[in-house]
Each structure stands twice: as structure tokens, then as C-alpha cells.
Amino acid sequence: MMTDPKDDVLDDLFAQARATPPQVGADLMGRVLADADQTQAQAGPQAAPIARQGYLVRIMESLGGWSAVGGLTAATLIGVWIGAAPPEVLDDVAAGLSGEVLSLTLFDQTSFYFEEGLADG
């Protein structure tokens, strides 16, 4: 098997480097350790770990906080209100879009909620 002569040269250089590991001077090691001690002293005590927030709190924060959740709630309630008791203007808009007058009632007029006299008119 043929090998690249450049690889042989690199292998020889790595072997020489492993044979003579670098030596760190005592004065350098002393300065590094003194700097580490000073840095640790300045850091002070570590803070206690922060407790995980609840699932609903994380969802609310991802939506934008209390003000955004309040706005979404208001929009939802208004949508339900308009869906349950639409204003007269929506009948005109629906008729204009579909070409027909649409009517939807929530309760059957023959149900027990209505008296006979009121159901007829």
C-alpha cells in the first residue's frame, strides 16, 4: 500500500511532539492560579436555581402577557356574542354576498320555551 510522503513527515513531527511534552514555568502557573482565585472571589455566592414556571404562565407569556390575553379574551367573547345575536346590519351584508336572505334561529318556536300565544306572533 502506498502512502503519501507528506503524511510520513507529519507522522514524524507528531511523534517528536509527543516525545517532548511542553513544560509550564512555575511563575506562569502561579499567575494563572492567582488570577483564578481573584476571579472566584469577585464572583460571590451563586444564586439559587430559578424554579420552573407553570404551563399556563409560559403560554400566557408566549402570547404577550396579561394585556394580550385580555385582548384575545375580549375578541373571543365579542365573536360569540355577534354569532349568537347578530346585529341587523349583518343580515344585509349576508344578503348582499349570497343574494339570498339567510335566517337562523337558536330555538325552535314550537319548543316548550315559548308560550303558544307568543310563538304565533
C-alpha positions in Angstrom: 0.0 0.0 0.0 1.4 3.4 -1.0 1.4 6.3 1.4 1.8 9.9 0.8 5.3 11.2 1.7 3.7 14.3 3.3 1.8 12.1 5.7 5.1 10.4 6.8 6.6 13.8 7.5 3.6 14.8 9.6 3.6 11.5 11.5 7.3 12.1 12.3 6.6 15.6 13.6 3.7 14.4 15.7 5.8 11.6 17.2 8.5 14.2 18.1 5.9 16.5 19.7 4.6 13.6 21.8 8.1 12.7 22.9 8.8 16.1 24.4 5.6 17.5 26.1 5.7 21.3 26.9 6.7 22.4 30.4 4.8 25.2 32.1 7.0 27.5 34.2 6.3 27.9 37.9 5.9 31.6 37.6 3.2 31.3 34.8 1.3 28.7 36.8 1.4 30.9 39.9 0.0 33.9 38.0 -2.8 31.8 36.4 -3.8 30.3 39.8 -3.7 33.8 41.4 -5.9 35.2 38.7 -8.3 32.3 39.1 -8.5 32.9 42.9 -9.2 36.6 42.3 -11.9 35.9 39.8 -13.6 33.4 42.1 -13.6 35.9 44.9 -15.2 38.6 42.8 -18.0 36.2 41.6 -19.5 35.9 45.0 -22.1 33.3 46.0 -24.2 31.7 43.3 -27.9 32.4 43.2 -30.4 29.7 43.9 -31.7 28.0 40.8 -34.9 29.5 39.3 -38.0 27.4 39.8 -39.7 26.4 36.5 -42.8 28.3 35.6 -46.1 26.6 35.2 -47.6 25.6 31.8 -50.2 28.3 31.7 -47.8 31.0 32.7 -45.5 30.0 29.8 -48.4 30.0 27.4 -49.5 33.4 28.6 -46.0 34.9 28.3 -45.6 33.5 24.8 -48.9 35.2 23.8 -47.6 38.6 25.1 -48.7 38.8 28.7 -51.9 39.8 30.5 -52.8 42.6 28.1 -52.6 40.4 25.0 -54.6 37.6 26.8 -57.2 40.2 27.8 -57.5 41.4 24.2 -57.8 37.8 22.9 -60.5 37.1 25.5 -62.5 40.2 24.6 -62.3 39.4 20.9 -63.5 35.8 21.6 -66.4 37.0 23.7 -67.4 39.6 21.1 -67.3 36.9 18.4 -69.5 34.6 20.4 -71.9 37.5 21.1 -72.1 38.5 17.4 -72.5 34.9 16.4 -75.4 34.3 18.9 -77.2 37.6 18.4 -76.1 39.2 15.2 -77.0 42.8 14.5 -79.4 43.7 11.7 -76.6 45.1 9.6 -75.1 41.6 9.2 -78.4 40.3 7.6 -78.0 43.0 4.9 -74.3 42.1 4.4 -75.1 38.3 4.2 -77.9 39.0 1.7 -75.6 41.1 -0.4 -72.9 38.5 -0.5 -75.1 35.5 -1.1 -78.0 37.0 -3.0 -80.4 35.4 -0.5 -81.8 36.4 2.9 -80.4 34.0 5.4 -82.2 33.3 8.7 -81.0 31.2 11.6 -82.9 30.7 14.9 -81.3 29.2 18.0 -84.6 27.7 19.4 -87.5 26.0 17.7 -90.6 28.1 18.1 -92.6 25.0 18.9 -90.4 24.2 21.9 -91.6 24.5 25.5 -89.7 27.8 26.0 -92.3 29.7 24.1 -95.9 30.1 25.0 -98.5 29.4 22.3 -99.7 32.9 22.1 -96.2 34.4 21.8 -95.0 31.9 19.2 -97.6 32.9 16.7 -96.9 36.4 16.7 
